[in-house]
Amino acid sequence: MEYVPLGRTGLKVSRLCLGMMTYGSPSWRPWVRTEQDAQPIVARALEHGINFFDTADMYSLGVSEEILGRAIKSMTRRDQVVVATKAYFPIGDGPNDRGLSRKHLFDAIDGSLRRLGLDHVDLYQIHRCDPLTPLEETVSALDDIVRAGKARYLGASSMFAWQFARSLYAADRHGLARFVSMQNHYNLVYREEEREMIPLCRAEGVGVIPWSPLARGFLAGTRKPESEAWGTTDRAKSDDFAHQLYYAESDFQIVERVTALAARRDVTPAQIALAWLVRQPGVTAPIVGVSRLEQLDQLVTALDVELDDEECAFLEELYTPHRVLGHS
């Protein structure tokens, strides 16, 4: 496993990050796997040298964090892993159980640490922008969380580039801890981030850790056009969010090329899609979600698949612009 700096920091993370949204309570999402399913996958990730794990308080309403915390305690040393979590989305019914206010962020980090069983996280991320809270309040609260030792670094997730630029500027202007990473929506069938966000991150030394690198399984080649039903897997059948993001005609055409190139290279479509993504300038560590051990093994192997310029052009040629997806 290769380890690279997260942005312009000295923190070294594995070239892949294991996303923990897949594990928690099936009552939250039908495709979510239980802790019993998660344990061997986390163990295999550690065997592969993956040291970077991403979760959020809203994943299974905290159960994902609990599963990750217990896995770390039983399988490895705390100082050998990089733990990331996020806050913003509702985790309760109260008016302050959401957003990026000082009150909610202070409550949220304490709740996450309690569920994880840790005294700090390595990367604390805002899951989205909060238009109802002044930006200065948010960046000040996050700086206080870092100064209190509850988080080592700060990150952000999907938003417009101008919003992220304002956030970086606000932190710099007030001498506060700034964001070192951007967890954004980026894959072969959604490349709008190449227009502004990724150039901004590269210029500012911010690490890019894309979510949905396989388009929630779409780039694995298992989905079918709507007329033939969405697909055969539990995720394909029940992931309504994926139906909102992908499945345009041009998306299916790109998957056909991914599948064709995979056949030529004698690898899987998922390996081709991930090999393309890790090759893109600015990308640090895609966040992968898996439900089976063989999926994880394949994705780790994808790091050794080297695509040339001609192959990348073949994959990219049919891309058509999309409306902004994944900011809500």
C-alpha positions, 0 to 999 in steps of 0.5 A: 500500500502506498501512503501519501500526504493528505493535502499540504499536511504531514498526515500520511494516508493510504491511497484508498480510504474505507468508507463506513456508510455501508455498515450499521443498521439495515433499518436505516437503509436496506442495503446497509450491512451489519457489524458481523459483516463489517468486521472481516472487511475492516480486518482485511482492509488493515491487512491490505495496509489501509489506514484511513477510515471515513464515517459520519454521525448520520450514517445509521444514526451513529451505529456506523461510528460505533462499529468503527470504534469497536473494530479499531479497539479490537483489531489495531492500535489507535495511533496506526489509523486515521479516523475521519467523521462528519457532522451536519445532517440531522441526527435527532428531532430537535431544532439544534440536532443539525447544521453547523452552529457552534452548539451543534458542532460541539455536541456533534463532536462529543457524540461522535467521540463517545460512539467511536470510543476515542478521545479525538478524531484525525479528520473532522469534516463538515458534511455540507454547507449550512446556509442558516449559520454565519460562516465565521461562527462555523470556522471559529467553532471548528478551530476551537474543536481543534484547539481542544484536541478533539480533532487533528485536522479539518475537512469539508464535503460537497459544496460549490467552489466559491463556498469552499473558497470563502471558507478557506479565506475566512479561516486564513483571515482570522488565523484559524485552522483551515480545511485540509481536505475536500470530500467531493462527488467525483467519478467517471460519470460525474466530472463537474468537479474538474471545472472549479473545485479540483483546480481550487483544491490543487492551488490551495494544497487541499487533498481530494478524497472523492466519495462515490468513486464507483458511482455507488456501484454504477461503474461496476457494470451491474446496472441496466437501463430502466426499461430492463430494471435497475439491476440485480443487487440489493444496492441497485434495487433500493438505492434511490439516491443513486437513481437521482444521480446517474442512469442518463443515457450517456452514463450507460455509454461510458459504462459500456466503454469501461466494461470493454476496456476491462475485458481487454485488460482482463480486469473488472470494470470497477478496477478500471473506474478506480484506476482512472480516478486515482490517476487524476491530478489532485486526487489523494484517496478515493473513499470506497464502500464494499459489502464483500471481501472480494470487492475490497481485494479487487479495489486494492489491486486496482491501484496497480492497474496503470492506464495510458493516455489513450485508454483514459481518452477512450473512457472520457470521450463520451462524457456530457455535462451534468447538472450539479449533483450531490450538494444536498 
